[in-house]
């Protein structure tokens, strides 16, 4: 954020969501601020993101992780500090999604877990 009233709104909303036990309160507050800056209702914001309105509601309630956010979210509000709330730029060393061949755009969400492929040969089941 950049020191504007949106910072205060973000902090207040994040604190309220965290008080209710929302696992991704900071991310949710950033999504709400982004939507507010664009002056869009939930349905219009969902259309712009290319998701169902229920997905936007989950993001805004803090019930869905930044890792599930559409890549275009950060581009809609580039003035927000997305890395601070879990949405990292593509190419970040912790950004496994950006390494996938289908990845595109400038932003990607953090992959929270990654497991290397097994190098063990597979054995047919006997039975």
N, C-alpha and C positions, 0 to 999 in steps of 0.2 A: 504494500500500500504506500501511499505517498504523503502521509501527514494530514490528510483532509478529514472532514467529518466521517468519511467512509471508514477510516481507521477506527474511530470510536464505535461506529455501528458494528463493525466486524468484531471488535473486542467484546462488546456487550452481548451480541448474539452468540458468539463462540462460548462465552462464559455461561450463558443460560443453557445452551445445549450440553455443555460439559457437565453442568449441574444436574441435568436430567439423565446423564449417563451415555450420551451419544458418543460412539467410538471415534468419529471423525468430525468433531465439532469445528475445528479451525477450517477444514476444507468446506464444510457446509456453509459456514459464515461467508467464506470467499465466494461461493457460488451465488448466495443470496445478494451479496454486494454487486457481483458482476451482472446479474439479472436486473437489479435495480438501476444500475448505471445505463443499461441498455433500454430501460423503460418498457420492458416486455412483461406480459403476464406469463404464468407458468406454461400454458399451452403454446404460446408463440415462442418462448424460449426453448421448449422441447423441440419444436419444428426446426429452429435454427441449429440446434445441436444434432438433430437427426435421431432423436430418441423418443420414446413414449413419455407422456407427461408423468406417469408413475415413476419413471427413472429420475426425473428432475425432483420430484417430491422426496425420493429416497436420498438424493444428494443433499437437498436442502434441510433434511431432518437430521443429517449426520449418520444415517444408517447405511450408507454405501461408501466404499473406499475410493480415494482418488485413483487407484489403479484401474477402476472400472469406468473412469470418465472418458468421454469422447475426446479425441486428440484436438479437436477444434476449439475446445473450451478456453484454453489459455489465449488463443489468437483473438477471441471475442473481447477480451479485457486484458490486453498485454500490460497495462499499467499496474495490475495487481501482482503481488509477490507470490506467484504460484509455487515455486520451489519451497517456500516456507510452509506451505500447507500440504505438501506431498506430491505436487504435480511438477515433474522435472522436465527440463528441455531434452529433446532427442539428442542422442550422442553422449549423454551423461553416463559415466561408467556404471552407475547403479541401474540404468534404464535398459532392462532386458528387452522390453517391447520394441525399442527403437532398432534393435539388431535383427528383428525378424524381417524376412524379405518383403512382407506386405506392408511394413511400416512406411508411413509417408507423412509429410508435414513437418513442422518445426518443433512440435511438442508431443510429449508422450507421458503416460503415467508411470509411476514407479511399480515395478514388478516386486511384489513382496516376498516371493519365494522362487527359487530356481533350483532345479535338480539336474545334474549332468546326466546325459544318456549313459546307459550301462555299456561297458565295453566287454562284458561277459557274453560269450556265445549263448544263444538260446538253445535249450534242450527240449526236444519234443516230449510231451507228456506220455507216460507209460500207464497203461491202465487196463 
